[in-house]
Amino acid sequence: MSKKRKFDTDAIRHQQERTPYREHSVPVYMTSSFVFEDAEQARAMFADEIPGNIYSRYSNPNTNEFIEKLCLLEGTEDGIATASGMAAMYSSMAALLKTGDHVLACRSVFGSTHQILNTLFPRVGITHTYADVNEPETWESKIQANTKMIFVETPSNPALDLIDLEWLGNLAKKHNLILNVDNCFATPYLQNPAKFGAHIVTHSATKFMDGQGRVIGGAVLGTKELIKEIRFFARHTGPSMSPFNAWLLSKSLETLSVRMQRHCENALKLATYLETNPTVAKVKYPFLASHPQHALAKKQMRLGGGLVTFEVKGGLEQGRRVLNGLKMISHTPNLGDTRTIAIHPASTTHSKLTDEERAAVGITSGLIRISVGLEDVEDIIEDISQAIEKS
Ligand SMILES: *Cc1c(COP(=O)(O)O)cnc(C)c1O
């Protein structure tokens, strides 16, 4: 086949070779190691002269299939599967950075990524500077002689601010820096950072990629050259994904586009409704015309994503009453599930930040984040509307 296949065909049809049992659906390879045919094959595989699975910490048919599919969907050359999103973030940085290096990161990174940069990396002499997504003009002046990597998330959590990936790709190229983008919120269906010049694309597969709240997993994708170093790091430090999780996630990718279409359709309807509710002070959703970066969202994202944030006029206290008044929607910190989820970031996921740090990343005390699920949107709107009404 010479013509490049389309997204859904790759997501569904890319498959390892069948076993002699001629199964249609890929089996789970629950094995810690693989048998060599002879001494020469064992030697050659260990010497990296021929490909092949040796031990499931290094590779396994299920993790290989999951990663090969993801590379097709993201447009990257190579990748590794990791036990969690954080294993992906940490491996992608720790494998490529050394004492004395500096990272330029967007201020609104995921909480645990913040802990890696703020608490763990300084212990080994890796420093960072945060830059604000709404002040792109300040980024270039924050690049130092020892800056090695730019690390960002877009859309940001939970403020849903965007970074112009094309601009950032050019900035990274100009200064010869590795651009690492956590693409968890968008998924490869909505946005492909590698097309804009990202060298590394990191994922928490726990969220929309699995989409059903069942597993913890992650992935690091990128250029052959960089993944070679990250694979070496992962092989010897062991953050590998279990074959069972890889099997589940590979199946999940088969329905990623249809799920994301519905997440986004429901999210846009909810956001549009919230804008008409007189008790709501502010709504943010990248595909609403009122989003300050609406044009950028349309340029670099296929649809607006599954998250919506809003604030009620009564601030923190009324926000808490809204959460307590929900009847169907789950109150839990996860996101990207078939089930709609609500959370109050200031008192939970972002409670470890200072007030100033929260303000700098757009988290006001009354902000509520909704991960819009796949239930009928009328029921999602009804639940939020009754909770707001009685708050
Ligand atoms: C959840 C999340 C992570 C961490 O992923 P885990 O699978 O929970 O380890 C990293 N980045 C973003 C943007 C996330 O939402």
The ligand as an SDF file (V2000), in Angstrom:
LIG
                    3D

 15 15  0  0  0  0  0  0  0  0999 V2000
   -2.8550   13.1310   34.4940 C   0  0  0  0  0  0  0  0  0  0  0  0
   -1.8360   13.9270   33.8070 C   0  0  0  0  0  0  0  0  0  0  0  0
   -0.4790   13.5920   33.9060 C   0  0  0  0  0  0  0  0  0  0  0  0
    0.0000   12.4260   34.7450 C   0  0  0  0  0  0  0  0  0  0  0  0
   -0.4500   11.2200   34.2530 O   0  0  0  0  0  0  0  0  0  0  0  0
   -0.6320    9.9010   35.1650 P   0  0  0  0  0  0  0  0  0  0  0  0
   -1.0510    8.8760   34.1750 O   0  0  0  0  0  0  0  0  0  0  0  0
   -1.6500   10.2180   36.2080 O   0  0  0  0  0  0  0  0  0  0  0  0
    0.6980    9.6080   35.7770 O   0  0  0  0  0  0  0  0  0  0  0  0
    0.4320   14.3730   33.2300 C   0  0  0  0  0  0  0  0  0  0  0  0
    0.0400   15.4480   32.4900 N   0  0  0  0  0  0  0  0  0  0  0  0
   -1.2520   15.8040   32.3860 C   0  0  0  0  0  0  0  0  0  0  0  0
   -1.6140   16.9810   31.5650 C   0  0  0  0  0  0  0  0  0  0  0  0
   -2.2340   15.0520   33.0380 C   0  0  0  0  0  0  0  0  0  0  0  0
   -3.5160   15.4310   32.9400 O   0  0  0  0  0  0  0  0  0  0  0  0
  1  2  1  0
  2  3  1  0
  2 14  2  0
  3  4  1  0
  3 10  2  0
  4  5  1  0
  5  6  1  0
  6  7  2  0
  6  8  1  0
  6  9  1  0
 10 11  1  0
 11 12  2  0
 12 13  1  0
 12 14  1  0
 14 15  1  0
M  END
$$$$
